[in-house]
Amino acid sequence: MPVRVRFAPSPTGLLHIGGLRTALYNYLLARQQGGAFVLRIEDTDQARYVAGAEDDIIESLRWAGLDYDEGPGLGGPHAPYHQSLRTDRYREAVEALVAAGHAYYAFDTPEALEAMRQRLATPENPAPKYDAATRMQMENSLTLSESEVSLRLLQEEYVVRLKVPPGETVRFDDLIRGSVTFETDALDDQVLLKSDGLPTYHLANVVDDHAMGITHVVRGEEWLPSTPKHLLLYRAFGWEPPQMAHLPLILSPSGGKLSKRNAESMGIPVSVRQYREAGYEPEALLNFLALLGWHPEDEQEIFSLEELVQRFSLERVSKSGAKFDLDKLNWINGQTLRALPTEEIARRARPAVEARVGAVNDGDLHAAVDLLRERLTFAHDLADAVYLFRDPDHYDEGGLKKRWKPDSARLLRLYADRLEAEPDFDVATTEAILRELAEAEGVGAGQLIHPTRLAVTGVTAGAGLFETLAVVGREATVRRLRRAAEVLG
């Protein structure tokens, strides 16, 4: 049977970085096995629905290059791919479970549920499960006549709950964690259909995974406690469950789950949109996320998406959580960016550069990329080198105090004159002229190099000075040297 996996987010906010990792692992498994990657929108929780969240999910997946084979906007043989449009299927499934004795109607009021919680809660168990006494009362309702049951369903609010069998052990083989067991006595009678007629995640998840032919469920570790309930549902329906794989948590640098609150306190973006807006390359972000839980057989750290497809395996996904390392992500981003062709880096940098300095021609932009390539972590870093595209409008104050000497203006005028008179203007020529001038004036080369950098760039650090002059060009270099000599004196 061909592999079929799904990414099934809820549109309750911007796509979280952990969600993108889940989507990536599903995508890699599908592509490696020649299977299908399905996007399904689980939008039955209307109370938490956020307008625009679905668009953000789809845009984020497309930006990252994780193209799905079936889902919203594409359709497919199992449409619709929004759970809010599949409610008739869930109600039919629930009615079949009730008829078979695997589920029951529960008419508990919110007040009755709260009273139950207060009665059963202890310091060791502050959130007790739904109690058996109430379940027995609800089971007794099944002895009513069909008309009496129908009348009560019309007159009262109710939910439908799964009838968890007592005294059993649910065992399954997780593709990452190995053999996992749960005791049914510790499980709640899970709500399957809410009082508003919409399904819970548990029911819709199982019904849709079966209907869509999902062979592998790859999801976060937080869903592991729900798995025995899902397996009991599969058994009640008489369906074969998919293989399960539960991914390790993404941890904060200090340990503990990477929540929105602790991530923001550490300056770590939490949504994919934030990474996109910060200038991260999609290839680098996927590379980094792949290594948050999975590790290859060798020491390779930089992967293209195609290489990840070839190398990925669930067998090499760790059981333990992986700490989020923003420095590592930045390193991967720089490595990924610098490996791109000059033209591609320039294309990605152009919006940021032109926002700072206006229109820039391809030749100047490509020359700037070649000069600063090894210093780039983000494409937009190129925009910080405004001096490559226009004359500096200020000079670093700390640099002036340290590097500008009483004879700097005189030396720069002499250097400008010699550069203007020399037929050639390249890296070797500009360096040779500077060193010859320094020797002739009886000063160290640094007494010309540092003021020249300040005059031409306005800053004290950057790429090699003479390589920078070659990119800036003779006319601009001479003009800037003379202007600094005049302005700074």
C-alpha positions as CSV (number, residue, x, y, z in Angstrom):
1,M,0.0,0.0,0.0
2,P,1.5,3.4,-0.9
3,V,2.3,5.7,2.0
4,R,-0.2,8.4,2.7
5,V,0.4,10.9,5.4
6,R,-1.4,14.1,6.5
7,F,-0.6,17.4,8.2
8,A,-3.8,18.4,10.0
9,P,-3.4,21.8,11.7
10,S,-6.2,23.8,13.4
11,P,-6.6,27.4,12.2
12,T,-6.4,28.8,15.7
13,G,-3.4,31.1,15.1
14,L,-0.3,31.5,13.0
15,L,1.5,28.3,12.0
16,H,3.9,27.5,14.9
17,I,7.5,26.5,14.2
18,G,6.7,23.1,15.8
19,G,3.9,22.6,13.3
20,L,6.2,23.3,10.4
21,R,8.5,20.5,11.7
22,T,5.6,18.1,11.9
23,A,4.6,19.0,8.3
24,L,8.3,18.6,7.2
25,Y,8.6,15.1,8.7
26,N,5.4,14.0,7.0
27,Y,6.5,15.5,3.7
28,L,9.9,13.8,3.8
29,L,8.3,10.4,4.6
30,A,5.8,10.8,1.7
31,R,8.3,12.0,-0.8
32,Q,10.9,9.3,0.1
33,Q,8.3,6.5,-0.2
34,G,6.7,7.9,-3.3
35,G,3.4,8.5,-1.4
36,A,1.0,11.3,-0.9
37,F,1.2,14.3,1.5
38,V,-2.3,15.5,2.4
39,L,-3.2,18.9,4.1
40,R,-6.4,18.7,6.1
41,I,-7.8,21.7,8.0
42,E,-9.2,20.7,11.4
43,D,-11.6,23.6,11.9
44,T,-14.3,22.3,14.1
45,D,-13.2,24.2,17.2
46,Q,-15.2,27.4,16.3
47,A,-14.6,29.0,19.6
48,R,-10.8,29.2,18.9
49,Y,-11.0,29.8,15.2
50,V,-8.9,32.8,14.0
51,A,-9.6,34.5,10.8
52,G,-6.7,34.4,8.4
53,A,-5.0,31.5,10.2
54,E,-5.8,29.0,7.4
55,D,-4.3,31.4,4.8
56,D,-1.2,31.7,6.9
57,I,-0.8,27.9,7.2
58,I,-1.1,27.5,3.4
59,E,1.2,30.4,2.6
60,S,3.8,29.2,5.2
61,L,3.9,25.7,3.6
62,R,4.3,27.1,0.1
63,W,7.0,29.5,1.3
64,A,8.9,26.6,2.8
65,G,8.5,24.5,-0.4
66,L,6.4,21.8,1.2
67,D,3.9,21.3,-1.6
68,Y,0.9,19.1,-0.6
69,D,-0.7,16.7,-3.0
70,E,-4.3,16.9,-1.8
71,G,-6.0,19.6,0.3
72,P,-7.6,23.1,0.2
73,G,-7.2,24.8,-3.2
74,L,-6.1,21.5,-4.9
75,G,-9.0,19.2,-4.0
76,G,-8.5,15.4,-4.3
77,P,-10.3,12.1,-4.2
78,H,-11.2,12.6,-0.5
79,A,-12.5,16.2,-0.6
80,P,-13.6,18.2,1.2
81,Y,-10.4,18.8,3.3
82,H,-12.1,21.0,5.9
83,Q,-13.6,19.1,8.8
84,S,-16.3,21.8,9.2
85,L,-17.6,20.5,5.8
86,R,-17.6,16.8,6.9
87,T,-19.9,17.0,9.9
88,D,-22.5,14.6,8.4
89,R,-19.9,11.9,8.2
90,Y,-19.1,12.3,11.9
91,R,-22.7,12.2,13.0
92,E,-23.2,9.0,11.0
93,A,-20.1,7.5,12.6
94,V,-21.2,8.5,16.1
95,E,-24.7,7.0,15.6
96,A,-23.1,3.8,14.5
97,L,-21.0,3.7,17.6
98,V,-24.0,4.3,19.9
99,A,-26.0,1.7,18.1
100,A,-23.2,-0.8,18.6
101,G,-22.9,0.0,22.3
102,H,-19.4,1.6,22.0
103,A,-20.6,5.1,22.8
104,Y,-23.4,6.7,24.7
105,Y,-25.4,9.9,25.1
106,A,-24.4,12.0,28.2
107,F,-26.8,14.7,29.4
108,D,-24.7,16.1,32.1
109,T,-25.1,19.8,32.7
110,P,-22.1,22.1,33.2
111,E,-23.1,22.4,36.8
112,A,-23.2,18.7,37.3
113,L,-19.8,18.2,35.7
114,E,-18.3,20.9,37.9
115,A,-19.9,19.3,41.0
116,M,-18.3,16.0,40.0
117,R,-14.9,17.6,39.6
118,Q,-15.1,19.2,43.0
119,R,-16.3,15.9,44.6
120,L,-13.5,13.8,43.1
121,A,-10.6,16.3,42.9
122,T,-7.6,15.7,45.2
123,P,-4.3,17.5,45.5
124,E,-2.7,14.6,43.6
125,N,-5.4,14.6,41.0
126,P,-6.8,18.1,40.5
127,A,-8.5,17.2,37.2
128,P,-10.3,13.9,37.7
129,K,-11.7,11.9,34.8
130,Y,-15.4,11.5,34.1
131,D,-16.7,9.2,36.8
132,A,-18.2,5.8,36.4
133,A,-21.3,6.6,38.4
134,T,-22.4,9.2,35.9
135,R,-21.6,6.8,33.0
136,M,-23.8,4.2,34.6
137,Q,-26.7,6.6,34.8
138,M,-26.2,7.5,31.1
139,E,-26.0,3.8,30.2
140,N,-29.4,3.3,31.9
141,S,-30.9,5.9,29.5
142,L,-30.3,3.3,26.8
143,T,-33.0,1.1,28.4
144,L,-35.6,3.8,27.6
145,S,-37.9,3.4,24.8
146,E,-36.8,4.8,21.4
147,S,-39.4,7.5,21.6
148,E,-38.4,8.5,25.1
149,V,-34.7,8.7,24.1
150,S,-35.6,10.8,21.0
151,L,-37.7,13.2,23.1
152,R,-34.8,13.6,25.6
153,L,-32.4,14.3,22.8
154,L,-34.7,17.0,21.5
155,Q,-35.3,18.6,24.9
156,E,-31.8,18.5,26.5
157,E,-28.3,19.4,25.6
158,Y,-26.1,16.3,25.3
159,V,-22.7,15.0,24.2
160,V,-21.7,11.6,23.0
161,R,-18.9,9.9,24.9
162,L,-16.7,6.9,24.0
163,K,-17.4,3.9,26.3
164,V,-13.9,3.0,27.4
165,P,-13.8,-0.7,28.4
166,P,-12.4,-1.2,31.9
167,G,-9.5,-3.4,32.9
168,E,-7.7,-3.6,29.6
169,T,-4.2,-2.8,28.4
170,V,-3.9,-0.9,25.1
171,R,-0.6,-1.7,23.5
172,F,0.9,-0.4,20.2
173,D,4.2,-0.1,18.5
174,D,5.3,3.5,17.9
175,L,7.7,3.9,15.0
176,I,9.9,6.2,17.2
177,R,9.2,5.1,20.8
178,G,8.8,1.3,20.3
179,S,6.2,-0.6,22.4
180,V,3.9,1.7,24.3
181,T,1.1,0.6,26.7
182,F,-1.8,2.4,28.4
183,E,-4.3,1.0,31.0
184,T,-7.9,1.8,30.1
185,D,-8.7,2.3,33.8
186,A,-6.7,5.5,33.6
187,L,-8.6,6.8,30.5
188,D,-11.5,9.2,30.5
189,D,-14.7,8.4,28.6
190,Q,-13.7,10.9,25.9
191,V,-16.3,13.2,24.4
192,L,-16.7,12.4,20.7
193,L,-19.6,14.7,19.7
194,K,-19.9,18.1,21.5
195,S,-23.2,19.7,22.5
196,D,-23.0,22.0,19.5
197,G,-23.1,19.0,17.2
198,L,-19.5,19.3,16.1
199,P,-17.0,16.5,16.6
200,T,-14.0,16.6,18.9
201,Y,-10.5,16.2,17.6
202,H,-10.5,12.6,18.5
203,L,-13.6,11.5,16.6
204,A,-12.9,13.6,13.5
205,N,-9.3,12.6,13.4
206,V,-10.0,8.9,13.4
207,V,-12.9,9.1,10.9
208,D,-11.0,11.3,8.5
209,D,-7.7,9.3,8.7
210,H,-9.6,6.2,7.8
211,A,-11.7,7.8,5.1
212,M,-8.6,9.4,3.5
213,G,-6.6,6.2,3.6
214,I,-3.8,7.6,5.9
215,T,-1.2,4.9,6.5
216,H,1.1,6.7,8.9
217,V,0.2,9.3,11.5
218,V,3.3,11.4,12.3
219,R,2.5,14.0,15.0
220,G,3.9,15.6,18.1
221,E,4.5,13.9,21.4
222,E,1.7,15.9,23.0
223,W,-0.8,13.6,21.2
224,L,0.7,10.4,22.6
225,P,-1.9,10.2,25.6
226,S,-4.7,10.4,23.0
227,T,-3.5,7.4,21.0
228,P,-5.1,4.7,23.1
229,K,-8.5,6.5,22.8
230,H,-8.0,6.6,19.0
231,L,-7.0,2.9,18.9
232,L,-10.1,2.0,20.9
233,L,-12.2,4.0,18.3
234,Y,-10.5,2.1,15.5
235,R,-11.4,-1.1,17.2
236,A,-15.0,-0.1,17.8
237,F,-15.4,0.9,14.1
238,G,-13.7,-2.4,13.0
239,W,-11.0,-0.4,11.1
240,E,-7.3,-1.1,10.8
241,P,-5.4,1.7,12.5
242,P,-2.5,3.5,10.7
243,Q,1.1,3.2,12.0
244,M,1.9,5.8,14.7
245,A,5.0,7.9,15.2
246,H,5.2,10.6,17.9
247,L,7.8,13.3,17.5
248,P,9.9,14.5,20.4
249,L,9.2,17.9,21.9
250,I,11.0,21.0,20.8
251,L,12.6,22.4,24.0
252,S,13.6,25.9,25.0
253,P,17.3,26.5,25.4
254,S,16.9,26.3,29.1
255,G,14.8,23.1,29.0
256,G,11.1,22.6,29.1
257,K,8.7,22.8,26.1
258,L,9.2,25.8,23.8
259,S,6.0,27.7,24.6
260,K,5.1,31.0,23.2
261,R,5.8,32.8,26.4
262,N,9.3,31.4,27.2
263,A,10.3,31.6,23.5
264,E,9.4,35.3,23.3
265,S,11.3,36.0,26.6
266,M,14.4,34.6,25.0
267,G,14.0,36.4,21.7
268,I,13.0,33.2,19.8
269,P,10.3,33.7,17.1
270,V,7.5,31.2,17.5
271,S,5.5,31.5,14.2
272,V,6.7,30.6,10.7
273,R,5.7,34.1,9.6
274,Q,8.1,35.7,12.1
275,Y,11.0,33.7,10.6
276,R,10.0,34.7,7.2
277,E,9.8,38.3,8.1
278,A,13.1,38.1,9.9
279,G,14.8,37.1,6.7
280,Y,15.5,33.4,7.2
281,E,15.9,31.3,4.1
282,P,13.2,28.6,3.9
283,E,15.8,26.0,3.0
284,A,17.8,26.8,6.1
285,L,14.8,26.8,8.4
286,L,13.8,23.3,7.1
287,N,17.4,22.1,7.5
288,F,17.4,23.3,11.1
289,L,14.0,21.8,11.9
290,A,15.0,18.5,10.4
291,L,17.9,18.3,12.8
292,L,15.6,19.1,15.8
293,G,14.9,15.5,16.6
294,W,16.4,13.6,13.6
295,H,20.1,13.0,13.0
296,P,21.8,11.5,10.0
297,E,24.3,8.6,10.1
298,D,27.3,10.9,9.5
299,E,28.3,14.4,10.6
300,Q,26.7,16.3,7.7
301,E,24.8,19.3,8.9
302,I,23.8,21.2,5.8
303,F,21.1,19.6,3.6
304,S,19.0,20.6,0.7
305,L,15.4,19.6,0.8
306,E,16.2,16.9,-1.8
307,E,19.0,15.5,0.3
308,L,16.7,15.4,3.3
309,V,14.2,13.4,1.3
310,Q,16.9,10.9,0.5
311,R,18.4,10.7,3.9
312,F,15.5,11.0,6.3
313,S,14.1,8.0,8.3
314,L,11.8,7.8,11.3
315,E,14.2,5.2,12.8
316,R,16.8,8.0,13.4
317,V,14.3,10.3,15.1
318,S,15.2,10.6,18.8
319,K,12.8,9.9,21.6
320,S,14.1,12.7,23.7
321,G,13.4,16.4,23.2
322,A,15.7,18.7,21.2
323,K,16.7,22.1,22.5
324,F,16.1,25.0,20.2
325,D,19.5,26.8,19.4
326,L,19.0,30.1,17.6
327,D,22.7,30.5,17.1
328,K,22.8,27.2,15.2
329,L,19.9,28.3,13.1
330,N,21.6,31.5,12.2
331,W,24.8,29.6,11.3
332,I,22.8,27.2,9.0
333,N,21.1,30.2,7.5
334,G,24.4,31.8,6.6
335,Q,25.8,28.6,5.3
336,T,22.8,28.1,3.1
337,L,22.7,31.6,1.8
338,R,26.4,31.8,1.0
339,A,26.1,28.6,-1.1
340,L,23.6,30.2,-3.5
341,P,24.7,31.7,-6.8
342,T,25.5,35.4,-6.8
343,E,22.4,36.2,-8.9
344,E,20.1,34.4,-6.5
345,I,21.6,36.1,-3.4
346,A,21.2,39.4,-5.2
347,R,17.6,38.6,-6.0
348,R,16.8,37.9,-2.4
349,A,18.7,40.9,-1.1
350,R,17.3,43.4,-3.6
351,P,14.1,44.4,-1.7
352,A,16.0,45.3,1.5
353,V,18.8,47.1,-0.4
354,E,16.5,49.2,-2.5
355,A,14.4,50.1,0.5
356,R,17.5,51.7,1.9
357,V,19.2,53.3,-1.1
358,G,16.7,53.3,-4.0
359,A,17.1,51.5,-7.3
360,V,20.3,49.5,-7.8
361,N,21.5,48.0,-11.1
362,D,22.4,44.3,-11.4
363,G,26.1,44.9,-11.8
364,D,26.5,46.9,-8.6
365,L,24.3,44.5,-6.7
366,H,26.2,41.4,-7.9
367,A,29.6,43.1,-7.1
368,A,28.4,43.9,-3.6
369,V,27.3,40.2,-3.1
370,D,30.7,38.9,-4.3
371,L,32.5,41.3,-1.9
372,L,30.4,40.5,1.2
373,R,29.3,37.0,0.6
374,E,31.3,35.4,3.4
375,R,30.0,38.1,5.8
376,L,26.3,37.5,5.1
377,T,24.1,35.6,7.5
378,F,20.8,37.0,6.0
379,A,20.3,38.4,2.5
380,H,19.1,41.7,4.0
381,D,22.5,42.1,5.7
382,L,23.7,43.4,2.3
383,A,21.5,46.5,2.9
384,D,23.7,47.4,5.9
385,A,26.6,48.1,3.4
386,V,24.9,51.2,2.1
387,Y,28.4,52.7,1.3
388,L,28.7,50.3,-1.6
389,F,25.8,52.1,-3.3
390,R,26.0,55.7,-2.1
391,D,28.4,58.1,-0.3
392,P,28.3,57.9,3.5
393,D,26.4,60.7,5.2
394,H,28.1,60.3,8.6
395,Y,31.2,58.8,10.0
396,D,31.5,56.4,13.0
397,E,32.3,58.6,16.0
398,G,34.3,56.0,17.9
399,G,36.3,55.3,14.8
400,L,37.1,59.0,14.3
401,K,38.4,59.3,17.9
402,K,40.6,56.3,17.5
403,R,41.7,56.4,13.8
404,W,41.5,60.1,12.6
405,K,44.9,61.8,13.2
406,P,46.0,65.4,12.6
407,D,47.6,64.6,9.3
408,S,44.8,62.2,8.0
409,A,43.2,64.9,5.8
410,R,46.5,65.7,4.1
411,L,47.4,62.0,3.5
412,L,43.9,61.3,2.1
413,R,44.2,64.2,-0.4
414,L,47.6,62.8,-1.6
415,Y,46.1,59.4,-1.9
416,A,43.1,60.7,-3.9
417,D,45.5,62.6,-6.3
418,R,47.6,59.5,-6.9
419,L,44.5,57.2,-7.5
420,E,43.0,59.7,-9.9
421,A,46.3,59.9,-11.9
422,E,46.9,56.2,-12.1
423,P,45.6,54.5,-15.3
424,D,44.6,51.3,-13.5
425,F,42.1,51.0,-10.6
426,D,42.0,47.5,-9.1
427,V,42.8,45.7,-5.9
428,A,46.5,45.4,-6.5
429,T,47.0,48.9,-7.8
430,T,45.1,50.7,-5.0
431,E,47.1,48.7,-2.4
432,A,50.4,49.4,-4.0
433,I,49.8,53.1,-4.3
434,L,48.8,53.3,-0.7
435,R,51.8,51.5,0.6
436,E,54.2,53.5,-1.7
437,L,52.6,56.7,-0.4
438,A,52.9,55.7,3.3
439,E,56.6,54.8,2.8
440,A,57.2,58.1,1.0
441,E,55.6,60.1,3.8
442,G,57.4,58.1,6.5
443,V,54.2,56.7,8.1
444,G,52.9,53.3,8.8
445,A,50.4,51.9,6.3
446,G,47.7,51.8,9.0
447,Q,47.8,55.6,9.2
448,L,46.4,55.6,5.6
449,I,44.3,52.4,5.7
450,H,42.1,53.3,8.7
451,P,41.2,56.9,7.6
452,T,40.7,55.7,4.0
453,R,38.1,53.1,5.3
454,L,36.4,55.7,7.4
455,A,36.3,58.2,4.4
456,V,35.0,55.7,1.9
457,T,32.6,53.6,4.0
458,G,31.9,55.7,7.1
459,V,32.6,52.7,9.3
460,T,35.7,51.0,10.7
461,A,35.1,47.4,9.8
462,G,34.1,45.5,6.7
463,A,35.5,43.4,3.8
464,G,39.1,43.9,2.7
465,L,39.7,47.7,2.1
466,F,41.2,47.4,-1.4
467,E,38.5,44.9,-2.5
468,T,36.0,47.4,-1.2
469,L,37.6,50.3,-3.2
470,A,37.4,48.2,-6.3
471,V,33.7,47.7,-5.9
472,V,33.1,51.4,-5.0
473,G,35.0,52.5,-8.1
474,R,37.6,55.2,-8.8
475,E,35.3,58.1,-9.2
476,A,33.4,57.5,-5.9
477,T,36.5,56.6,-4.0
478,V,38.4,59.8,-5.0
479,R,35.3,61.9,-4.3
480,R,34.8,60.4,-0.8
481,L,38.4,60.8,0.1
482,R,38.4,64.5,-0.7
483,R,35.1,65.1,0.9
484,A,36.2,63.5,4.2
485,A,39.4,65.5,4.2
486,E,37.4,68.6,3.8
487,V,34.6,67.8,6.3
488,L,36.8,66.3,9.0
489,G,39.9,68.5,8.5
